[in-house]
Amino acid sequence: MLQAQKRPVHLYLEANPNPNSLKFVANFMLVDDGVSFDYPDAESTENSPLAKELFNFAAVERVFIASNFVTITKSQSVDWIEIQDHIRDHIKKYFEAGKSAVNLTFEKDPLFDENDSESVKKIKGILDEYIRPAVEQDGGAITFHSFQDGVVKVLLQGACSGCPSSTVTLKAGIENLLTRMLPEVKSVEAEGI
């Protein structure tokens, strides 16, 4: 995991297709590239003091941390204009204090496993190279779940959770690309959206 240090912190906000999510983008990496952390509730934040603190805001329903951004999903009963500055200021002060986004280290690359079949290695490679950057651009993440009988299952996290356009992205984008590039893939399904 990336070592925290005191530094000038600049955050800007980015909207994404999910109207209840907002991306808070930092001027430095928060976690290692390709690694993401999804916190669907306050109870799941044991390895992220930042996520734990963000759940103290009553409107925060989900926190997602990847590369250089934090995606916050809020309750529908609050408008972003009411809370975005408070959340941005809190995140900025947190990082200015030199704190880490996530307190977790990996001994090996969590994305790739030498025991994967050739098909799974190819699927993970395509997800990592072609699809992950686009999904991260929208404040979310995609993670390989399984491959069996021609069906690829993926996890969609962050802004993708509960996003109205995630099904279109899954079928028209991800499934289309994977079935075109790998004949052994027949369809793609999402777990837990």
N, C-alpha and C positions, 0 to 999 in steps of 0.2 A: 504494500500500500504506500501511497505517496506520503512523504514526511511533511508535516505541517511546519510552517515557519512564518514569522511575522513579515508582512509585505504590504505594499499598497494594494487595496482591494477595490476593484471596479466591477460593478454588476449592472447588467442591462436586462430588460425584460423582453421576452419574445412570446407572442401569442402562438397557438397551435390549433389544429382542427377541433380539439376538444374545448368547448367554451368554458368549461369549469376548471381547466388546467392552465397554468401559466409557468413559463420556463424562466428561471433566474440564472443567467449565464455569467460566469466569472471570467476573469482575465488570466486564469491559470487552471491547471488540471486539479480536480478534486479527488479523483480515483484513477487507477490505471485504465488506459484505453481498452475498451471492449468489455469492461467489467461494470456491472450495474447493481444497485441495491434498491429494492422496492419495499416500502413500509406501508402496508394497507391500514395499519392502526397503531396506536401508541404502544400496545403490548409487544409489538414486533421490533421495537427500536433498540434492543439491548446492545447492539454493536455500533450505534450511531447516536452520540449525544446531540448532534445537530437535529436529527429527525425527532428525537425525544422532545427537544425544546420547541420545535415547530408545532408539535401537536398541542402545545399550551395555547395556541391560538384557536379559539372555539370553532372558527370556520374551516380549519384545515381537516381534510378527510383522508388524505394520502400524501406521502412524501416519496419521491423517487430521486435517486442520486446516480449520475453517470458522468463520465469524462469531465467536462468543465461546467456542468449545470445541475441545478436542483429543480425538479418539476413539482409544483404543489397543485394538488387537486382540492378545490374548495367545495363547500356545500352550496347547493343551488339557491339557498335563501339569502345569500350575501353577494353583492356586486364586487368585482375586482377593485374598482376605484376606491371602495371603502377600506380595503385591507392591504393592497399591494405595496404601498410605501412602508407600512409598519413591518411587513414581512421582509421586504428588501433591506431595510435598515437593520433588522435583527440578524439576518444572514451576514451582512457586511461587518457588523461589530463582532460577530462570532469568529469570522475568518481573520479579522484584524488582530484579534487576540492570539492568533497563531494556533488555533485549534484545528484538528482533523475532522473531515466530514464523516469518516467511517473509521472505526478502530478494529481493523481486521486485516490479516495478511494471509497470503496464499503461498504454499510451498511449491506448487506447480501451477501451470496455466489452467484455470478452471474451465476454459472453453474447449480445450482439446484433450482427448484421451487416446493414448497409443493403442488401446484395445478396441477402438472404434473400427467398424467395417469400412471398406473403401467407399461405399455409398454414403455412409454417415459422415466420413471425413470430407467428401465432396459437398454434401449438403451444408455442413457447418462452415466450410470455406466460402460458399456462395452467400450464405446468410451474413457472414462476417464482412466480406468484401463489398457486396452489392446492396444488401438490404439494411444492415445495421446502421450505416451512416444516414440513410434517408429517414429511418424511423427515429433515430436520435435527433435529427433536425426538427422533428415534430414533438420533441420532449418525451419520447418513450424509448422502449428497448424491445428487442426480439431475442428470444433464447430458444435454442433447440431443445425439444423435450424428448421426442422419440421418432423412430422410423420403422414401420412394420406394414407388410402387405401393400406397399406402394403409397401409404399414407404418412405424410410428415406431420407431426404435431409440434407446435411451437407455443411458447408463452409470450404473450404481449403484455408489457408492463408500462408503468408510468402514465403518461397522458393517453396511451392507447387503451388503458382500462376504462371501460365505460364510454369510450369515444364513439359517436354515431357513425363515423366513417371507417372504423377499424375493420368491419366486415368487408367493405369494398376494397380496402388496402390489402387485406388477406387474400381474397379471391382474385381480384383483377391485377394486383401487383405481384405479390409473393408467389402465389400458386402459378400464375402465368409464367413467371421467370423460372421457377424451379422445374416445371414440367417441360419447358422448352430446352433447358440446359441439361437436364438429366431424365432420360426416357424412363428410368425405373420409378420415377415419382409420378403418381397418378392424381393425387390431391393433397391439399394442405388444410389442416384444421387448427384452430386455436384452443388451447386449454385455458379455462378460467377467465374468459372475458364475459 
